[in-house]
Amino acid sequence: MQKPSGKSLPSLSVRIDIDAGGRIGPGKIELLETIHRSGSISAAGRAMDMSYKRAWDLVDETNRICRQAAVERQTGGKNGGGAVLTPFGLSLVARYRKIERNATSAARKELQALRSDIGRAKKRAG
């Protein structure tokens, strides 16, 4: 899902509570997608303006709360290694994006009505 612009607000954001101590939301999913594209946790962190430690902590937390690896580090190779999404990681991203699309679709009319209500309130206030 695209980051909402000011024009499209209000918008829906999906967070999935996996267990009492952990959740998956748009930030972790974006990180996984960026790792998949870049092949590197550090490159993904840089692309998202976060430190390697923060990116690694989020990957580690995702692996922990899902009780299986979504990302695996690779060692060696011409460029010194990197990271890849596991089959589970690819499935996690796909399922999250599908849930997000379905939720957004289900809420579309109410979001549009809310947007309209907010627009009328701003006109009255202005």
PyMOL CGO cylinders between C-alpha atoms (Angstrom):
from pymol import cmd
from pymol.cgo import CYLINDER

trace = [
    CYLINDER, 0.00, 0.00, 0.00, 1.28, 3.44, -0.84, 0.3, 1, 1, 1, 1, 1, 1,
    CYLINDER, 1.28, 3.44, -0.84, 2.05, 5.82, 1.97, 0.3, 1, 1, 1, 1, 1, 1,
    CYLINDER, 2.05, 5.82, 1.97, -0.99, 8.04, 2.28, 0.3, 1, 1, 1, 1, 1, 1,
    CYLINDER, -0.99, 8.04, 2.28, -0.68, 11.57, 1.01, 0.3, 1, 1, 1, 1, 1, 1,
    CYLINDER, -0.68, 11.57, 1.01, -2.34, 14.37, 2.89, 0.3, 1, 1, 1, 1, 1, 1,
    CYLINDER, -2.34, 14.37, 2.89, -5.10, 14.40, 0.27, 0.3, 1, 1, 1, 1, 1, 1,
    CYLINDER, -5.10, 14.40, 0.27, -6.18, 10.78, 0.89, 0.3, 1, 1, 1, 1, 1, 1,
    CYLINDER, -6.18, 10.78, 0.89, -6.40, 10.98, 4.68, 0.3, 1, 1, 1, 1, 1, 1,
    CYLINDER, -6.40, 10.98, 4.68, -8.03, 9.51, 6.67, 0.3, 1, 1, 1, 1, 1, 1,
    CYLINDER, -8.03, 9.51, 6.67, -6.70, 6.15, 5.63, 0.3, 1, 1, 1, 1, 1, 1,
    CYLINDER, -6.70, 6.15, 5.63, -6.57, 2.67, 7.10, 0.3, 1, 1, 1, 1, 1, 1,
    CYLINDER, -6.57, 2.67, 7.10, -3.43, 1.14, 8.58, 0.3, 1, 1, 1, 1, 1, 1,
    CYLINDER, -3.43, 1.14, 8.58, -3.33, -2.57, 9.40, 0.3, 1, 1, 1, 1, 1, 1,
    CYLINDER, -3.33, -2.57, 9.40, -1.52, -4.04, 12.40, 0.3, 1, 1, 1, 1, 1, 1,
    CYLINDER, -1.52, -4.04, 12.40, -1.75, -7.75, 13.10, 0.3, 1, 1, 1, 1, 1, 1,
    CYLINDER, -1.75, -7.75, 13.10, -1.23, -8.83, 16.70, 0.3, 1, 1, 1, 1, 1, 1,
    CYLINDER, -1.23, -8.83, 16.70, 0.57, -12.17, 16.44, 0.3, 1, 1, 1, 1, 1, 1,
    CYLINDER, 0.57, -12.17, 16.44, 0.70, -12.75, 20.19, 0.3, 1, 1, 1, 1, 1, 1,
    CYLINDER, 0.70, -12.75, 20.19, 0.57, -10.71, 23.38, 0.3, 1, 1, 1, 1, 1, 1,
    CYLINDER, 0.57, -10.71, 23.38, 4.13, -9.51, 22.87, 0.3, 1, 1, 1, 1, 1, 1,
    CYLINDER, 4.13, -9.51, 22.87, 4.41, -8.95, 19.16, 0.3, 1, 1, 1, 1, 1, 1,
    CYLINDER, 4.41, -8.95, 19.16, 2.75, -7.46, 16.14, 0.3, 1, 1, 1, 1, 1, 1,
    CYLINDER, 2.75, -7.46, 16.14, 3.34, -7.08, 12.43, 0.3, 1, 1, 1, 1, 1, 1,
    CYLINDER, 3.34, -7.08, 12.43, 2.48, -3.79, 10.81, 0.3, 1, 1, 1, 1, 1, 1,
    CYLINDER, 2.48, -3.79, 10.81, 3.30, -1.63, 7.81, 0.3, 1, 1, 1, 1, 1, 1,
    CYLINDER, 3.30, -1.63, 7.81, 6.81, -0.73, 9.00, 0.3, 1, 1, 1, 1, 1, 1,
    CYLINDER, 6.81, -0.73, 9.00, 8.04, -4.30, 9.41, 0.3, 1, 1, 1, 1, 1, 1,
    CYLINDER, 8.04, -4.30, 9.41, 6.41, -5.35, 6.14, 0.3, 1, 1, 1, 1, 1, 1,
    CYLINDER, 6.41, -5.35, 6.14, 8.04, -2.43, 4.31, 0.3, 1, 1, 1, 1, 1, 1,
    CYLINDER, 8.04, -2.43, 4.31, 11.38, -3.44, 5.81, 0.3, 1, 1, 1, 1, 1, 1,
    CYLINDER, 11.38, -3.44, 5.81, 10.94, -7.04, 4.61, 0.3, 1, 1, 1, 1, 1, 1,
    CYLINDER, 10.94, -7.04, 4.61, 10.03, -5.80, 1.13, 0.3, 1, 1, 1, 1, 1, 1,
    CYLINDER, 10.03, -5.80, 1.13, 13.08, -3.51, 1.08, 0.3, 1, 1, 1, 1, 1, 1,
    CYLINDER, 13.08, -3.51, 1.08, 15.35, -6.36, 2.19, 0.3, 1, 1, 1, 1, 1, 1,
    CYLINDER, 15.35, -6.36, 2.19, 13.88, -8.51, -0.58, 0.3, 1, 1, 1, 1, 1, 1,
    CYLINDER, 13.88, -8.51, -0.58, 14.60, -5.81, -3.19, 0.3, 1, 1, 1, 1, 1, 1,
    CYLINDER, 14.60, -5.81, -3.19, 18.06, -4.88, -1.92, 0.3, 1, 1, 1, 1, 1, 1,
    CYLINDER, 18.06, -4.88, -1.92, 19.31, -8.27, -0.72, 0.3, 1, 1, 1, 1, 1, 1,
    CYLINDER, 19.31, -8.27, -0.72, 20.72, -6.65, 2.40, 0.3, 1, 1, 1, 1, 1, 1,
    CYLINDER, 20.72, -6.65, 2.40, 19.56, -5.66, 5.87, 0.3, 1, 1, 1, 1, 1, 1,
    CYLINDER, 19.56, -5.66, 5.87, 22.00, -2.75, 6.00, 0.3, 1, 1, 1, 1, 1, 1,
    CYLINDER, 22.00, -2.75, 6.00, 20.96, -1.46, 2.54, 0.3, 1, 1, 1, 1, 1, 1,
    CYLINDER, 20.96, -1.46, 2.54, 17.30, -1.77, 3.52, 0.3, 1, 1, 1, 1, 1, 1,
    CYLINDER, 17.30, -1.77, 3.52, 17.98, 0.16, 6.72, 0.3, 1, 1, 1, 1, 1, 1,
    CYLINDER, 17.98, 0.16, 6.72, 19.75, 2.92, 4.79, 0.3, 1, 1, 1, 1, 1, 1,
    CYLINDER, 19.75, 2.92, 4.79, 16.91, 3.09, 2.27, 0.3, 1, 1, 1, 1, 1, 1,
    CYLINDER, 16.91, 3.09, 2.27, 14.44, 3.52, 5.13, 0.3, 1, 1, 1, 1, 1, 1,
    CYLINDER, 14.44, 3.52, 5.13, 16.60, 6.00, 7.08, 0.3, 1, 1, 1, 1, 1, 1,
    CYLINDER, 16.60, 6.00, 7.08, 17.23, 3.65, 9.99, 0.3, 1, 1, 1, 1, 1, 1,
    CYLINDER, 17.23, 3.65, 9.99, 20.40, 2.24, 11.49, 0.3, 1, 1, 1, 1, 1, 1,
    CYLINDER, 20.40, 2.24, 11.49, 21.54, -1.29, 10.77, 0.3, 1, 1, 1, 1, 1, 1,
    CYLINDER, 21.54, -1.29, 10.77, 20.94, -2.11, 14.44, 0.3, 1, 1, 1, 1, 1, 1,
    CYLINDER, 20.94, -2.11, 14.44, 17.33, -0.89, 14.27, 0.3, 1, 1, 1, 1, 1, 1,
    CYLINDER, 17.33, -0.89, 14.27, 16.73, -2.83, 11.04, 0.3, 1, 1, 1, 1, 1, 1,
    CYLINDER, 16.73, -2.83, 11.04, 18.30, -5.97, 12.50, 0.3, 1, 1, 1, 1, 1, 1,
    CYLINDER, 18.30, -5.97, 12.50, 16.30, -5.61, 15.73, 0.3, 1, 1, 1, 1, 1, 1,
    CYLINDER, 16.30, -5.61, 15.73, 13.06, -5.41, 13.71, 0.3, 1, 1, 1, 1, 1, 1,
    CYLINDER, 13.06, -5.41, 13.71, 14.05, -8.47, 11.64, 0.3, 1, 1, 1, 1, 1, 1,
    CYLINDER, 14.05, -8.47, 11.64, 14.98, -10.36, 14.80, 0.3, 1, 1, 1, 1, 1, 1,
    CYLINDER, 14.98, -10.36, 14.80, 11.68, -9.38, 16.44, 0.3, 1, 1, 1, 1, 1, 1,
    CYLINDER, 11.68, -9.38, 16.44, 9.74, -10.51, 13.36, 0.3, 1, 1, 1, 1, 1, 1,
    CYLINDER, 9.74, -10.51, 13.36, 11.54, -13.86, 13.33, 0.3, 1, 1, 1, 1, 1, 1,
    CYLINDER, 11.54, -13.86, 13.33, 10.91, -14.27, 17.06, 0.3, 1, 1, 1, 1, 1, 1,
    CYLINDER, 10.91, -14.27, 17.06, 7.21, -13.43, 17.14, 0.3, 1, 1, 1, 1, 1, 1,
    CYLINDER, 7.21, -13.43, 17.14, 6.50, -15.58, 14.07, 0.3, 1, 1, 1, 1, 1, 1,
    CYLINDER, 6.50, -15.58, 14.07, 8.49, -18.43, 15.63, 0.3, 1, 1, 1, 1, 1, 1,
    CYLINDER, 8.49, -18.43, 15.63, 10.33, -18.97, 12.36, 0.3, 1, 1, 1, 1, 1, 1,
    CYLINDER, 10.33, -18.97, 12.36, 12.69, -17.03, 10.17, 0.3, 1, 1, 1, 1, 1, 1,
    CYLINDER, 12.69, -17.03, 10.17, 11.25, -14.49, 7.76, 0.3, 1, 1, 1, 1, 1, 1,
    CYLINDER, 11.25, -14.49, 7.76, 14.77, -13.33, 6.87, 0.3, 1, 1, 1, 1, 1, 1,
    CYLINDER, 14.77, -13.33, 6.87, 18.00, -15.30, 6.68, 0.3, 1, 1, 1, 1, 1, 1,
    CYLINDER, 18.00, -15.30, 6.68, 21.46, -13.80, 6.50, 0.3, 1, 1, 1, 1, 1, 1,
    CYLINDER, 21.46, -13.80, 6.50, 23.78, -15.15, 3.85, 0.3, 1, 1, 1, 1, 1, 1,
    CYLINDER, 23.78, -15.15, 3.85, 27.54, -15.19, 4.28, 0.3, 1, 1, 1, 1, 1, 1,
    CYLINDER, 27.54, -15.19, 4.28, 30.31, -15.00, 1.74, 0.3, 1, 1, 1, 1, 1, 1,
    CYLINDER, 30.31, -15.00, 1.74, 29.85, -14.40, -1.93, 0.3, 1, 1, 1, 1, 1, 1,
    CYLINDER, 29.85, -14.40, -1.93, 31.33, -11.76, -4.16, 0.3, 1, 1, 1, 1, 1, 1,
    CYLINDER, 31.33, -11.76, -4.16, 29.82, -8.88, -2.17, 0.3, 1, 1, 1, 1, 1, 1,
    CYLINDER, 29.82, -8.88, -2.17, 30.36, -10.37, 1.28, 0.3, 1, 1, 1, 1, 1, 1,
    CYLINDER, 30.36, -10.37, 1.28, 26.91, -11.81, 1.88, 0.3, 1, 1, 1, 1, 1, 1,
    CYLINDER, 26.91, -11.81, 1.88, 23.52, -10.28, 2.43, 0.3, 1, 1, 1, 1, 1, 1,
    CYLINDER, 23.52, -10.28, 2.43, 20.03, -11.31, 3.40, 0.3, 1, 1, 1, 1, 1, 1,
    CYLINDER, 20.03, -11.31, 3.40, 17.07, -13.01, 1.74, 0.3, 1, 1, 1, 1, 1, 1,
    CYLINDER, 17.07, -13.01, 1.74, 13.46, -13.53, 2.64, 0.3, 1, 1, 1, 1, 1, 1,
    CYLINDER, 13.46, -13.53, 2.64, 12.66, -17.14, 3.38, 0.3, 1, 1, 1, 1, 1, 1,
    CYLINDER, 12.66, -17.14, 3.38, 9.64, -18.79, 1.76, 0.3, 1, 1, 1, 1, 1, 1,
    CYLINDER, 9.64, -18.79, 1.76, 7.81, -17.99, 5.01, 0.3, 1, 1, 1, 1, 1, 1,
    CYLINDER, 7.81, -17.99, 5.01, 8.94, -14.34, 4.78, 0.3, 1, 1, 1, 1, 1, 1,
    CYLINDER, 8.94, -14.34, 4.78, 7.65, -14.04, 1.22, 0.3, 1, 1, 1, 1, 1, 1,
    CYLINDER, 7.65, -14.04, 1.22, 4.35, -15.61, 2.30, 0.3, 1, 1, 1, 1, 1, 1,
    CYLINDER, 4.35, -15.61, 2.30, 4.12, -13.28, 5.32, 0.3, 1, 1, 1, 1, 1, 1,
    CYLINDER, 4.12, -13.28, 5.32, 4.49, -10.20, 3.10, 0.3, 1, 1, 1, 1, 1, 1,
    CYLINDER, 4.49, -10.20, 3.10, 1.97, -11.52, 0.55, 0.3, 1, 1, 1, 1, 1, 1,
    CYLINDER, 1.97, -11.52, 0.55, -0.59, -12.43, 3.22, 0.3, 1, 1, 1, 1, 1, 1,
    CYLINDER, -0.59, -12.43, 3.22, -0.19, -9.09, 5.01, 0.3, 1, 1, 1, 1, 1, 1,
    CYLINDER, -0.19, -9.09, 5.01, -0.64, -7.15, 1.75, 0.3, 1, 1, 1, 1, 1, 1,
    CYLINDER, -0.64, -7.15, 1.75, -3.73, -9.20, 0.88, 0.3, 1, 1, 1, 1, 1, 1,
    CYLINDER, -3.73, -9.20, 0.88, -5.25, -8.60, 4.34, 0.3, 1, 1, 1, 1, 1, 1,
    CYLINDER, -5.25, -8.60, 4.34, -4.43, -4.90, 3.95, 0.3, 1, 1, 1, 1, 1, 1,
    CYLINDER, -4.43, -4.90, 3.95, -6.09, -4.70, 0.50, 0.3, 1, 1, 1, 1, 1, 1,
    CYLINDER, -6.09, -4.70, 0.50, -9.18, -6.54, 1.74, 0.3, 1, 1, 1, 1, 1, 1,
    CYLINDER, -9.18, -6.54, 1.74, -9.49, -4.36, 4.85, 0.3, 1, 1, 1, 1, 1, 1,
    CYLINDER, -9.49, -4.36, 4.85, -9.06, -1.16, 2.82, 0.3, 1, 1, 1, 1, 1, 1,
    CYLINDER, -9.06, -1.16, 2.82, -11.64, -2.32, 0.31, 0.3, 1, 1, 1, 1, 1, 1,
    CYLINDER, -11.64, -2.32, 0.31, -14.11, -3.20, 3.09, 0.3, 1, 1, 1, 1, 1, 1,
    CYLINDER, -14.11, -3.20, 3.09, -13.62, 0.19, 4.77, 0.3, 1, 1, 1, 1, 1, 1,
    CYLINDER, -13.62, 0.19, 4.77, -13.54, 2.31, 1.60, 0.3, 1, 1, 1, 1, 1, 1,
    CYLINDER, -13.54, 2.31, 1.60, -17.09, 3.72, 1.83, 0.3, 1, 1, 1, 1, 1, 1,
    CYLINDER, -17.09, 3.72, 1.83, -16.78, 4.57, 5.51, 0.3, 1, 1, 1, 1, 1, 1,
    CYLINDER, -16.78, 4.57, 5.51, -13.37, 6.21, 4.96, 0.3, 1, 1, 1, 1, 1, 1,
    CYLINDER, -13.37, 6.21, 4.96, -14.82, 8.30, 2.12, 0.3, 1, 1, 1, 1, 1, 1,
    CYLINDER, -14.82, 8.30, 2.12, -17.76, 9.32, 4.34, 0.3, 1, 1, 1, 1, 1, 1,
    CYLINDER, -17.76, 9.32, 4.34, -15.36, 10.26, 7.15, 0.3, 1, 1, 1, 1, 1, 1,
    CYLINDER, -15.36, 10.26, 7.15, -13.22, 12.24, 4.70, 0.3, 1, 1, 1, 1, 1, 1,
    CYLINDER, -13.22, 12.24, 4.70, -16.34, 14.08, 3.56, 0.3, 1, 1, 1, 1, 1, 1,
    CYLINDER, -16.34, 14.08, 3.56, -17.44, 14.77, 7.16, 0.3, 1, 1, 1, 1, 1, 1,
    CYLINDER, -17.44, 14.77, 7.16, -14.00, 16.13, 8.02, 0.3, 1, 1, 1, 1, 1, 1,
    CYLINDER, -14.00, 16.13, 8.02, -14.01, 18.29, 4.88, 0.3, 1, 1, 1, 1, 1, 1,
    CYLINDER, -14.01, 18.29, 4.88, -17.37, 19.82, 5.85, 0.3, 1, 1, 1, 1, 1, 1,
    CYLINDER, -17.37, 19.82, 5.85, -16.14, 20.48, 9.39, 0.3, 1, 1, 1, 1, 1, 1,
    CYLINDER, -16.14, 20.48, 9.39, -13.03, 22.26, 8.05, 0.3, 1, 1, 1, 1, 1, 1,
    CYLINDER, -13.03, 22.26, 8.05, -15.19, 24.48, 5.80, 0.3, 1, 1, 1, 1, 1, 1,
    CYLINDER, -15.19, 24.48, 5.80, -17.45, 25.43, 8.71, 0.3, 1, 1, 1, 1, 1, 1,
    CYLINDER, -17.45, 25.43, 8.71, -14.42, 26.19, 10.92, 0.3, 1, 1, 1, 1, 1, 1,
    CYLINDER, -14.42, 26.19, 10.92, -12.71, 28.26, 8.22, 0.3, 1, 1, 1, 1, 1, 1,
]
cmd.load_cgo(trace, "trace")
